[in-house]
Amino acid sequence: MFIYPVKSFGGIQVPQIEIGPRGPKYDRQWMVVDENGKFMTQRTNPKMPQVTARIVEDAHVELTAP
């Protein structure tokens, strides 16, 4: 199973998924926006899936990219 903490970024494989009131915990909880506040997607930014996110301390995200 995979979760995708940041919309359009790479996923994280997890052994189990906790379900919260809004669906799988941490799944697509964050998104990247440009300087105008418009959300960015991999359709217009095809390298976004190369970035992966890791949940740190239950509320922060650490990003990694090649």
Backbone as CSV, one residue per row, in Angstrom:
resi,resn,N_x,N_y,N_z,CA_x,CA_y,CA_z,C_x,C_y,C_z
1,MET,0.833,-1.163,0.000,0.000,0.000,0.000,0.888,1.239,0.000
2,PHE,0.378,2.255,-0.620,1.121,3.513,-0.718,0.240,4.676,-0.277
3,ILE,0.867,5.677,0.320,0.221,6.960,0.554,1.039,8.016,-0.165
4,TYR,0.390,9.109,-0.487,1.026,10.214,-1.200,0.814,11.483,-0.384
5,PRO,1.697,11.756,0.595,1.477,12.902,1.486,1.336,14.237,0.753
6,VAL,2.129,14.450,-0.295,2.064,15.689,-1.064,1.515,15.355,-2.445
7,LYS,0.421,16.001,-2.806,-0.227,15.746,-4.095,0.783,15.894,-5.230
8,SER,0.832,14.911,-6.111,1.677,14.843,-7.311,3.123,14.445,-7.042
9,PHE,3.523,14.280,-5.787,4.863,13.791,-5.477,4.842,12.270,-5.421
10,GLY,6.008,11.663,-5.304,6.102,10.218,-5.194,5.462,9.714,-3.911
11,GLY,5.110,8.432,-3.916,4.436,7.841,-2.770,5.385,7.180,-1.794
12,ILE,4.838,6.826,-0.645,5.569,6.125,0.401,4.877,4.788,0.629
13,GLN,5.623,3.710,0.583,5.045,2.404,0.873,4.891,2.252,2.385
14,VAL,3.709,1.835,2.805,3.423,1.668,4.231,2.825,0.286,4.478
15,PRO,3.095,-0.304,5.659,2.570,-1.639,5.952,1.079,-1.634,6.258
16,GLN,0.579,-0.489,6.728,-0.849,-0.366,7.003,-1.239,1.096,6.867
17,ILE,-2.528,1.341,6.690,-3.011,2.704,6.530,-4.042,2.981,7.603
18,GLU,-3.826,4.072,8.312,-4.790,4.506,9.317,-5.829,5.395,8.637
19,ILE,-7.090,5.124,8.882,-8.164,5.904,8.271,-8.652,6.946,9.269
20,GLY,-8.702,8.181,8.827,-9.196,9.276,9.654,-10.506,9.791,9.104
21,PRO,-11.000,10.888,9.620,-12.281,11.433,9.172,-12.278,11.906,7.715
22,ARG,-11.090,12.174,7.177,-10.989,12.655,5.784,-10.369,11.627,4.852
23,GLY,-10.293,10.379,5.291,-9.707,9.322,4.470,-8.399,8.842,5.066
24,PRO,-7.548,8.220,4.233,-6.270,7.714,4.740,-5.423,8.834,5.354
25,LYS,-4.911,8.589,6.554,-4.106,9.592,7.249,-2.862,9.923,6.421
26,TYR,-2.609,11.192,6.255,-1.464,11.758,5.522,-1.583,11.668,4.002
27,ASP,-2.587,11.007,3.458,-2.672,10.871,2.004,-3.166,12.172,1.381
28,ARG,-2.326,12.780,0.567,-2.612,14.035,-0.121,-3.048,15.136,0.841
29,GLN,-2.355,15.202,1.967,-2.660,16.211,2.983,-2.064,17.565,2.607
30,TRP,-0.990,17.567,1.829,-0.335,18.800,1.431,-0.284,18.902,-0.090
31,MET,-0.125,20.133,-0.592,0.076,20.350,-2.025,1.035,21.511,-2.217
32,VAL,1.630,21.566,-3.388,2.563,22.635,-3.730,1.794,23.676,-4.536
33,VAL,1.996,24.945,-4.194,1.366,26.033,-4.938,2.446,26.959,-5.475
34,ASP,2.113,27.659,-6.532,3.071,28.608,-7.091,2.931,29.954,-6.382
35,GLU,3.665,30.941,-6.868,3.676,32.258,-6.221,2.319,32.958,-6.265
36,ASN,1.404,32.475,-7.138,0.061,33.051,-7.229,-0.969,32.245,-6.433
37,GLY,-0.517,31.214,-5.748,-1.428,30.391,-4.966,-2.126,29.302,-5.766
38,LYS,-1.727,29.116,-7.034,-2.329,28.082,-7.877,-1.592,26.760,-7.634
39,PHE,-2.366,25.670,-7.426,-1.714,24.393,-7.152,-1.011,23.859,-8.385
40,MET,0.103,23.173,-8.155,0.923,22.620,-9.236,0.655,21.119,-9.341
41,THR,0.689,20.603,-10.573,0.455,19.180,-10.796,1.549,18.599,-11.672
42,GLN,1.604,17.263,-11.724,2.606,16.625,-12.577,2.247,16.740,-14.059
43,ARG,1.028,17.121,-14.385,0.692,17.347,-15.805,1.511,18.492,-16.385
44,THR,1.712,19.529,-15.579,2.490,20.678,-16.056,3.918,20.672,-15.530
45,ASN,4.197,19.806,-14.548,5.527,19.686,-13.951,5.883,18.202,-13.849
46,PRO,6.267,17.575,-14.955,6.438,16.122,-14.993,7.519,15.554,-14.069
47,LYS,8.370,16.379,-13.483,9.381,15.860,-12.566,8.896,15.784,-11.118
48,MET,7.702,16.237,-10.842,7.191,16.230,-9.470,7.186,14.835,-8.837
49,PRO,6.853,13.765,-9.554,6.860,12.446,-8.917,8.245,11.973,-8.458
50,GLN,9.307,12.648,-8.913,10.653,12.289,-8.458,10.919,12.768,-7.032
51,VAL,10.085,13.673,-6.556,10.215,14.176,-5.188,9.399,13.251,-4.282
52,THR,9.999,12.829,-3.179,9.269,12.012,-2.220,9.180,12.760,-0.889
53,ALA,8.145,12.439,-0.158,7.912,13.084,1.129,7.951,12.037,2.226
54,ARG,8.463,12.425,3.373,8.501,11.541,4.538,7.879,12.309,5.693
55,ILE,6.965,11.646,6.410,6.318,12.268,7.557,7.295,12.281,8.738
56,VAL,7.462,13.448,9.334,8.358,13.614,10.480,7.548,14.192,11.640
57,GLU,7.622,13.539,12.773,6.972,14.036,13.991,5.483,14.305,13.820
58,ASP,4.794,13.481,13.056,3.341,13.496,12.939,2.729,14.755,12.314
59,ALA,3.523,15.741,11.936,2.909,16.933,11.361,3.808,17.659,10.368
60,HIS,5.055,17.245,10.235,5.987,17.894,9.328,6.338,16.935,8.203
61,VAL,6.750,17.503,7.088,7.117,16.708,5.929,8.556,17.023,5.551
62,GLU,9.337,15.971,5.308,10.708,16.119,4.827,10.710,15.683,3.369
63,LEU,11.207,16.538,2.482,11.205,16.257,1.043,12.585,15.818,0.581
64,THR,12.600,14.879,-0.364,13.845,14.395,-0.956,13.674,14.364,-2.475
65,ALA,14.702,14.797,-3.183,14.665,14.789,-4.643,16.036,14.430,-5.181
66,PRO,16.061,13.834,-6.386,17.371,13.502,-6.978,18.151,14.757,-7.356
